[in-house]
Amino acid sequence: MTKERLYLFDTTLRDGAQTNGVDFTLADKLAIAAMLDELGIDYVEGGYPGANPTDTELFGTKRKLKAKFTAFGMTRRPGRSAANDPGLAMLLDAQADAICFVAKSWDYHVKVALETTGEENIASIRDSVRAAKAKGREVLLDCEHFFDGYKANPGYALACARAAHEEGARWVVLCDTNGGTLPHEVEKIVGDVVKVIPGDHVGIHAHNDTEQAVANSFAAVRAGARQIQGTLNGLGERCGNANLVSIIPTLKLKPDYADRFDIGVSDAALNKLAHISHALDERLNRAPNRHAPYVGESAFVTKAGIHASAILKDPATYEHVAPERVGNRRKVLVSEQAGKSNVLAELERVGIKADKDDPRITRLLEIVKEREAIGYAYEAADASFELLARRTLGAVPNYFDVTQFDVNVEQRFNAAGEQVTVAMAVVKVKVGDESMISAAEGNGPVNALDQALRKDLGKYQKYIAGLTLSDFRVRILNAGTEAVTRVLIESEDENGERWTTVGVSPNIIDASFQALMDSVVFKLVKSGAPV
Ligand SMILES: [Zn+2]
């Protein structure tokens, strides 16, 4: 039996950016888009070109993604022509594969919020879809407040959806904007809609205000919708959007869906789901939700007792799916074998071949456990993990030694009488028999240290010349009895490749230095620098 294709649309970078406390930089957006692409998401909505400088810049360049990179924005303003609406023009000019328009579909909102007539709103939908089609874009229409609108005036809500479909919009997306609709209502209303618009042109966009955004998404699919919109980790304003990190494994692993539908996420990509979910949290500088379904640290933890002994005999007794399928791990058994397979999976993920019977793998596992217990986060710091693994497996040469460093921060008045804070670092490096000393000023102690470290590495200098630091994140952790600082540093090289390294210490400079060193050494390994 051929399966039906179900499409996934991610709006982490647009609706997810509305999350309280979340503020994506351009680098964040590009990194998250790459993660989504790696996962196999069909549509990546990048943002709202014209609404802020980040999104305008994001859409100023053609982005190379397998996914359809989608720009979001409003239909033409009432009372204007499509050709004479600067907002619409920005959207049409955006370097995007698809355009997702948002339009009102609740007659009450059209009157009160938009202050226009129902006919003009529909004309605006038609004109906008047509204009985007003429530009060669694939078009989606988000029908805002669709479910509330449908309850109030089903004829009008449907007329809005139909107008877009008739003009050739690939998808008409039914939005539960206020998030208050319940699954049985979603199923009933979507069932009505697909009598008028074929289900393979209908999407669902659910918000989580009754904690049923995921259930509502599945209710819509059961009723015939074939596109699900959501965000990574359920990011989104108020209570969030439908969580794709929960939806994807359910679609892949639960036979009711898996036997009927194909999605763009491969089994191999599904294995990376926990990693991707945690990497996003690290990027946002938030602690991952331990209790997140499928990917949370506690999702497959069983406390001792009869469950644990049953799980030891056969994990399926107390697990609804196998944790490895989503890249998570079982945690009752700290049996050597379980942890080892986990490390082997990580090695495979970063492309290191290893023999599972190699005793050094057991040693690596011990080191990872010890270090994670004191605050290292290897899921977020691929490069540090890879270095640790290569070192334990005996494959990292000792390129250079830092024999001493000194960082000094001084606040004083300058010649103009202004109070300034100046940071200065001195680093002593030994490369082979050659000793070098470099000093640099920076806009902070870590910056100064970085500048000094990378100023002169002798024969290795040419390998690190294109290295830049693109992000620096600090978190205070309570590991054990005292607070420690975790520093994550993201680096980029001349080829646009990025990697993240980690350092942990009670002292922020020390933690930063570890992460800086890992970054430089990682670059040398990656470039195949000779010893
Ligand atoms: Zn929304």
Residues whose N, C-alpha, C, O or C-beta is under 5 A from the ligand:
A	BS01	ZN	D15
